[in-house]
């Protein structure tokens, strides 16, 4: 039986309990610490993740066709895998929904998940009536939770706290698309009406404060961290240096600079080719990097393992397998990107990397806070738009590996508990 004296918080997060997803881990990892502190979470999320049996958890399907397709793809994959049946059902669903999605994009032009805010608002009003929560906590990721949070705040006056994952307005730009303008509008509502809002970097907070001075001291920075891994792996130096990258890649977060740098290293010293491997987990190699790999004939050096799904043989989830392989890598590769957003965000993968104690090779961009986190732990930092620095960082890491002198950090990892303690102290 629930303790009637416990303080209840209503938590809105479109992405929740999704294996390995950063937007999900940021909130799911906090729940045990919130519960330990006497908070009873009531969670409202999308249907793309697993239902949480440990807490009151309600799931909703978006009302728009694009959002429905997005979420149902994950539901189908969770139940059927991503084989032929998945391809067939998803293809058929896409065909049936395509006219409605076209109309939705023509009329609105907003991101897929926006429509989740509509049922989330209505269900939240009922949950507030039923459970009488003292705090509404919106987190994302997708801005749909924040849009719903704003509406709920205006309708009920409930204390509203907001966790902003990524910059909602790109630094140094004027929002041009309809989706960008909606993002900017929601950021403005957060800065004006939230009782507490926090960003994950100093740059992101400074950017939001410049645009909305009314935020004042209700805006803060809280490093999210991640929970201590439930799975570890044993590092053992092998005959080859394994540099492992985990997470998604894209045109704006590309391995291309790494491919070019390793090509340069091999031109200088072809003898290291048999000793150096880059393992990629979590998705496909981005197009521009793949083209460079083919151009230079480096298919044997860059090896993609794709997204790891639950293993039927060991019973380990994809995330557990990923964590195990992080601990086993010689070095961990962090690719930040080279767009203006980089000055205001830190890849969440960094916090998982820190728990392993393995040295990090980080390609960063205009983010002194991120540079400092890596450097003070003995890692290698290069600017993502500086080929010479990237070559030097990889060369230094290889020499340290060859001499069995890879740096090991003596600083503690950044866990979730510190974030929860900061939130609780600020909420009061």
Beta strands, then each sheet from edge to edge (+ up, - down):
strand 1: 7-13
strand 2: 39-45
strand 3: 56-59
strand 4: 135-140
strand 5: 159-164
strand 6: 196-199
strand 7: 219-221
strand 8: 241-246
strand 9: 276-281
strand 10: 302-306
strand 11: 331-335
strand 12: 359-364
strand 13: 380-383
sheet 1: 3+ 2+ 1+ 4+ 5+ 6+ 7+
sheet 2: 10+ 9+ 8+ 11+ 12+ 13+
end
